[in-house]
Amino acid sequence: MIAATATFALAATETTAQETPLCDPQTDPTCTTQTQSGDVTGSVNLNVTVDQLEVTNSATGNSLAGGIEDSSGSLTARQTMTGATRADTTLVLNGESDGVIGSTTLARGDYLGVSTDGATFALDAAQVATGDDVTARTVVQSPTGHMLAGGFAGTAAVANSVALGGPSSSITGAVDQSAQTTVLAETVADVQYIPAPADFSSQAVANAVQASTTGASHQDLTVRQTNAASTIEARTDVYVDNAWNLAARAKAGANQTVLSNAGGSLVAATDQTNQGRVRAVSRARTNLQGQTTVSARAVANEVIAGNTDIYLALDNTQLNTGGVEATATYTGVSGYDAYVGAEAVGNSVTGSACSQCGGEVNITNNQTNNAAVTATTNATIGSGRAAVIGTTAVGNSATFYVSRPGG
């Protein structure tokens, strides 16, 4: 089944942030409606002996992307995914690879991306994902192989995603995301020898919104995200016989909103509700190792709003009733340094503004967590030089501050 894909270029309008256009494509040229009911599958299967390899595998149910430059415009978008989205990558690597081995696998139910440049842009977007699953998998099989220059394998599964932003822009409007589907991202690797940096990661998210504006910019956004009873899971499982600089990471989240702005005010209202299970599991095993990092992070609801200018106003509401689990496990026979950490959070919000600009932060925050939150770290090391082990489990976390530009 072919996914629905569209691109757009916004014409100048006189629409203001207070005007919410109706989504009727016959009468409104800025309106787009996409519905995908069939399954969308991307598959890569390789058995190769090569010095260098770059693999990209992407499957998306509905995709809408475009931009607006030096003008004013608006967009009303409705995306609905009721089929499954799956991206599977299997790499069998033979012999020695002198160059970098890289693999990126991505599965998305609904995607909306808008780039802005010197623009005033109003958005009314709604995304619904209710298919059986959104699954991304990567398997790297090289039990006798040598990745001499290192490499990476990144796997991501996202049910609904919105990405906005650009320089010298004003972005206003609303995003409404709703998901009820299994979201799974999994990375598995078995390699004999990697004498260079190697990073294996997985990330699973039900609903994600990111808006980033720079220069003389402004944001005024309302974001509502709901994840119904479901399972959101990221799994990373890596075995390398001899690893010099190895990382195994897993991140899982139900609802995620990240807003960053510069050169003006950032005003946001965020409302996140999760009923699903959120689970991140990362495991690494080595016989000989130089440095190994194993991390797992699971957060049900997360909001990050940062303004490197004067003013931040954030009205945040978060409710979590689904279990949150993060587990990081490392088993090593002998080597040098090991860093192992697991973090699990029910609700998390961070807000910041610029202190040297006379920053002002105005926050209304309401967080409720009614579910178990568990973080577990396991480490078994036969012999080594240093080990740094950490575990963090928090029901509700809120951090607000003013800081210098750049940190």
N, C-alpha and C positions, 0 to 999 in steps of 0.2 A: 504494500500500500504506500503511495506517495504522500508525504506530509504536505500540509498546506503551508505555502511560503509566499510572503508578499513583501514588497518594498514600497516606500512612499517618499515623496518630496513635498514638504508643506509650503503652501502658498501663503502670502501675507493676508491676514484677516484683522478684524477689529474686535475679536473675541477677548473678553476680559476673564480674570480668574473667577469672577462671581457667576459667569454664565456657563452652565453645564449643558453642552449640546446633546441633543437626542441622537441615538445611534440608528439613523436611517440612511443607508448608503444611497438610496435613490434621490434624497433631497439634500444630503450633507456630504460633500466631497472629502471631508476630513474624517469620515466615519469608516471603520473597517470591522467586519465581522468574520471570524474564522471558526469553523467547527470541524473537528476530525474525529470520526467514529471508528475507523479501522486501526489495526496495529501498524506501528512504524518500527522497522528493524534495520539496524546497520550491523554488518558482520565482516570481520577481517580475520583470515586464517593464513598464517605464513609459516613456512618451514624453510629457513634460509641460512646461508653461510656468507656473510657480508662483513665489510669493515665498518660500515656506518649505516644507520637505519633511522628513518623518521616516519612514524605512523600516526595518522589522525583518523579517528572514527567517530562520527557524530550522527545521532538520530534525534529528530525533533518533530513533535506532532504539529504544532502551529508556530510559525515564525513570522514576525513583523518587524522590519528594521528600516530605518531611514534617518533623515536629518533635516535641520532647519538652520539657515545661516543669514544673519543680518536682516531679520524681519520678525514679524509677529505671527503666531499661528497656533492652531489647536488641533488636538487629535482625540477622537473617541474610539476606543478599541474594545472589542469583545472577543475573547478567545475561550473555546471550550474543547477539552480533550477527553473523550470517553473511551478511547482505545488504549492499548498498551504501547509503551515506548521502550525499546531495548537496543542497546549497543554492546556488542561482544567482540573482544579482541583477543586472539590467541597467537602468541609468538613463540616459535620453536627456533632457538638460536644455536647454531653449531660452530665449533671451532673458536678461533680468536677474532675479536673485533677491535681494530685499532682506533676507530672513531667512536663518537658518542652514539649510544642507543637510546632513542626517545620514542615514547608512546603516549598519546593523549586520547582518552575515550570519554565521550560525553553523551548522556541521554537526557532529553528535556521534553516535558509535556507541552508547555506553552512558553514562548519567549517573545518579549517585546524589548527592542533596543532603539533608543533615540539619541542621536548626537546633536548638540546645540553649540552654536558659535555666534556670539553677539546677537542672541535671539531672546525673544519673549515668548514663552511656550506654555500653553495650558493643556493639561492631560486629564482625561477621564478614562481609566483603564480598569477592566475586570477580567480576571482569569479564573477558570474552573477546570480542575483536573480530577477525574473520577474513574479513570481506567483501572484495569487490574493491577498494573505496576508500571513503575519507571525504573528500569534496571540498567546499570552499566557495569561491565565486568572486563577485567584485564588479567590474562594469564601469561606469564613469561616462563618458559621452560628452557633451561640451559644448564642441566645438572653437571655437564662436563665442559661448559663453555667459559670463556674468559672475556669479560668486558673491560678491556685494558684502559679505555678512556672514560669509563663510568657511564652513567646515563640516568634515565628517569622513566617512571610509568605513573601517570596521573589518571585517576578514574573519578568521574563525577556524575551524579544523578540528581536532577532538580525537577520537581513537578511543575512549579510556576516560577518564572523569573522575569524581572524587569530591571533594565539598566538604562540610566539617564545621565546626561550631563555633557559639559564642555566649558570652554572659557567664556567669560563676560556674558553670562546668561541669567535670565530669570525664569525659574521653573515653578509653576503652581499647579494645583489640582489634586486628584485623588487616585489611589490605586487600591483595588479590592481583590484579594486573592483567597481562593478556597480550594482545599485539597482533601481528598479522601482516597488515597491510593498507597500501595506499598512502594516505598522508595528505597532502593538498594544500590550501593556502590561498593565494589569489591575488587581488590588488587591482590594477586597471588604471584609470587616469584620464587624460583628455585635456580640459583646460579652458583657455579663453583668458585669463581675467582673474580673479584672486582677491586683492583688496586687504585681506585680513584673514587671521587664522590658519586654516590648513587642514592637516589631519592624515590621511594615508592609510597604513594599516597592514595587515599580514597576520601571522597566527600559526598554526603547525602543530605539534601535539604528539601523540605516540602514546598515552602514559599520563601522567595528571596527578592528583596528590593534593594537596589543600590543607586544612589544619586550623588554625583560628584560634580561640583561647579567651582571654577577657579577665576582669578581676576576679579573684576567688579561684578559680583554675582549675588543672587538672592534665591532662596527657596522658601516656599510655603506649601507644604504637602500634608495630606491626610492619607495614612496607610492603615488598612485593615487587613489582617491576615488570620485565617482560620484553618486549622488542621484537625480533621475529625479523627475518630478512632482508626488507627492504622499503625504501621511499623515503619520507622525511618531508621535505616541502619547503614553504617559504613564499616567495612571490614578490610584490614590489611594484614597479610600473612606472608612473611618473607623468610627464606632460608638462604644464606650465603656461607659457603664453607670458609672462605677467607675474604673478609671485607675490611678495607682500609678506612672508609668513611661512609657509613651506612645510616640511612634514615628510613624509618617506617612510621607513617602517620595515618590517623583516621579521625575524621571530623563528621559529626552528625548534628543536624538541627531541624526543628519543626518549622519555626518562623524566624526569619532573619531580615532586619532592616538596617542598612548602613548609609548614613547621610553625612556628606562632608561639603563644606562651603568656604569661600573666601571672598572678601571684599564687600560684604553686605550682611544682611540678617538671615538667620536660619530659623524658621518657624515650622514646627512639625507636631502633628497629633498622630500617635501610633496606638493601635489596639490589636493585641495578639492573643489568640486563644488556641491552646493545644490540648487534644484529648488522646494523642497517639503515644506509642512507645518510641523513645529516642535512644539509640544505642550506637556506641562507637567502640570498636575492638581493634587493637593493634598488637601484632605479635612479631617478634624477630628472633631468629636463632642463628648462631655462628659457632664455628669451631675455633677460628683465629680471627681476631678483630683489633683494629686500631681504635676507632671511635664509632660507637653505635648509639643512635638516638631513637627511642620508641615513645610515641606520644598518642594519646587518645583523648578527644574532647567531645562531649555531648552536652548540648544546651537546648532546652525546649523552646524558649522564647528569648530573642536577643535583639536589642536596639542599641546602635551606636550613632550618636549625633555629635559631630564636632564642627565648630566654626572657628576659623583662624582670624575672624574679625570680632566686632564688638558684641553682637547680640545673639543669644540663643534662647528660644522659648520652646519648651517641650512638654507636651501633655501625653503622658504614657500610661497605658493600662495593659497589664499582662495577667493571664490566667492559665495555669498549667494543672491539668489533672491526669497527665500521662507519666509513666515512669521514665526516669532518665538514668542511663548506665554508661559508664566509661571504664574500659579495662585495658591496661597496657601491660604486656608481658615480654620479658627478655630472658633468653637462656643462652649463656655463653660459656664456652669451655675455658679459653684463656685469651688474654689480650691486654688492652690498655684501659680506655675510658668508656663508661656506659652512662647514659642519661635516660631515665625512664620516668614518665609522668602521666597521670590520668586526672582529668578535670570533668566534673559533672555539675551542671547548674540547672535549676528549674527555670528561673526568670533572671535575666541580666539586662541592665540598662546602664549606659555610660554617656554622659553629656559633658561637653567642654567648650570653652570660649577663650579668646586671647587676652592674657593679662596686660601686656604692654599696650594694648589698644584700649584699655579701660573696659575690659570685658565684663559682660553682665549675663548671668545665667538665671533663667526663671523656669522652675520645674514644678510640674504637678505629676506625682508618681503614685500609682496604685498597683501593687504586685501581690498576687495570691498564688501560692503553690500548695496543692493538695495531693501531691504524689511523692513516692519514694525517689530519692536522689542518691545514687551510689557511684563512688569512684574507687577503683581497685588497681593497685600496682603490684606486679609480681616480678621478682628478679632472682635468677639463679646463675651465679657466676663462679666458675671453678677457680680462676685466678685472674687478677687484673690490677691496674694501677689505681684507678679511682672510679667511684660510682656515686651518682647523684640521683636520688630517688625522691619523688614527690607525689602526693595525692591531695586533691582538693574536691570537696563536695559541699555545695551551697544550695539552699532552697531558693532564696531571693538575694540578688546582688544589685546594689545601686551605687554608682560612682559619679560624682559631679564635681567639676573643678575648672579653674581658669589657669592657663599656662602660657608660656612664651610661644611665639610663632615657631613652628617646627618641633614643638615638644615641651 
